[in-house]
């Protein structure tokens, strides 16, 4: 009985640790991009324009990846 309880606790802790590790691997930028991609082009245009203006003001060239054809560029 005690052995079964110990095994159950170990399994629960292992699952909790695995979930925590997997969630921490998510890149915030990827999460943002997935959220923006879920929007229609018209709905995401203000956000895309705001990011572009911020990049231009900071002097970045936007060289972190290829431009998407549907981004209005």
C-alpha positions in Angstrom: 0.0 0.0 0.0 2.7 2.4 1.0 4.8 1.5 -2.1 1.8 2.2 -4.4 1.4 5.6 -2.8 5.1 6.4 -3.2 5.0 5.3 -6.9 1.9 7.5 -7.5 3.6 10.6 -5.9 6.7 10.0 -8.0 4.7 9.7 -11.2 2.7 12.9 -10.4 5.9 14.8 -9.7 7.5 13.5 -12.9 4.5 14.6 -14.9 4.5 18.1 -13.3 8.2 18.5 -14.0 7.8 17.4 -17.6 4.9 19.8 -18.2 6.9 22.7 -16.7 10.0 22.0 -18.8 8.0 21.7 -22.0 6.2 25.0 -21.3 9.4 26.8 -20.6 10.8 26.0 -24.0 8.2 28.1 -25.8 9.8 31.1 -27.4 7.8 34.2 -26.7 8.5 35.5 -30.2 7.1 32.3 -31.7 4.0 32.6 -29.4 3.5 36.2 -30.6 3.8 35.2 -34.2 1.3 32.3 -33.8 -1.2 34.7 -32.3 -0.7 37.3 -35.0 -0.9 34.6 -37.7 -4.3 33.5 -36.3 -5.7 37.0 -37.2 -6.9 38.0 -40.6 -4.6 40.3 -42.6 -6.8 43.3 -41.9 -6.9 42.6 -38.2 -3.1 42.2 -37.9 -2.1 45.2 -40.1 -2.0 47.7 -37.3 0.3 45.5 -35.2 2.6 44.8 -38.2 2.8 48.5 -39.0 3.6 49.3 -35.4 6.4 46.7 -35.3 7.8 48.1 -38.6 7.8 51.7 -37.3 9.6 50.5 -34.2 12.2 48.7 -36.3 12.7 51.8 -38.5 13.1 54.1 -35.5 15.6 51.7 -33.9 17.6 51.4 -37.1 17.1 47.7 -37.5 17.0 46.3 -40.9 14.6 43.5 -40.1 17.1 40.8 -40.9 15.9 38.3 -38.4 14.1 36.2 -41.1 12.4 36.3 -44.4 9.4 38.6 -44.9 6.1 36.9 -45.2 4.3 37.4 -48.5 1.0 38.2 -46.8 2.5 40.9 -44.5 1.6 43.7 -46.9 5.2 44.5 -47.9 
